[in-house]
Amino acid sequence: MIHIKNLSFHYKKNTPLFQDFSLDVDNGRIVGLLGKNGAGKSTLLNLIAGLSQPKEGSMEVNGFTPFDRNPNFLADIYMVPEEFSFPSISISCYVKAFSPLYPQFDQKKLNGILTEFELQLSSNLNKLSHGQRKKFLIAFALSSNCKMLVFDEPTNGLDIPSKSMFRKILVSSVTDEQLVIISTHQVKDIDTIIDKVLVIDNGTMIYQENIDAISQKLYFDTVTTLAGVDNVFYHEQCPMGYKIIIPATNGNESNIDLELLFNAIINKSF
């Protein structure tokens, strides 16, 4: 659970990145956090994880104030950052050293995910490729069974089969007691697994909606021409003509094109 009210934050003497920012998200969701470069996505994740301290306002995550860094808070939140490093040890040594920090850690679950990702417990972390190390970090995070899982650009460095496996493993691993937040520019990598969309721009929440509600309100389609198509909220040219967003009518639903939706939001088409 995340409850943020009137949060303000800035780096040193810079212009405030967040000002009077508020957000409420319950457990049992996989949330996609979207925004342009510099919009504040990574900063918001750092605030949620307790790595940065708000200048003003209140912030509660899983019943704790993150920056207090209460041991019980830290034992139930895991963040996979975009940039990371490992000591020169084997996966098994790393797990032995760090898994006790997470009371709900499941070694059997980790073993299964490592098998899916084609990783060996005996492998030295610093001899793996960036993508392989990222897969291990994702596996460790999911195996921690923390109530709060935070992923910053989790699919960067993964090849196409690994991205598909990431989606499969994430959906099968997460429970209704957990809250997962995924910040990414690779929106096509998560458009089939999230159930809520958040879009921030210049430190402001400009859009938040459940996937079900989007499906009921908006219809995504591809047409050869815009002629004769009424009430087009947003369109982009594509090899087959135009990708469009129009109102959903008569209960019709379509697959959500998250990249098209994001572009429409950023271009203020709604």
Secondary structure, 3 states (H helix, E strand, C coil): CEEEEEEEECCCCCCCCEEEEEEEECCCEEEEEECCCCCCHHHHHHHHCCCCCCCEEEEEECCECHHHCCHHHHCCEEEECCCCCCCCCEHHHHHHHHHHHCCCCCHHHHHHHHHHCCCCCCCEHHHCCHHHHHHHHHHHHHHHCCCEEEEECCCCCCCHHHHHHHHHHHHHHCCCCCEEEEECCCHHHCCCCCCEEEEEECCEEEEEEEHHHHHHHEEEEEECCCCCCCCCCEEEEECCEEEEEEECCCCCCCCCCHHHHHHHHHCCCC
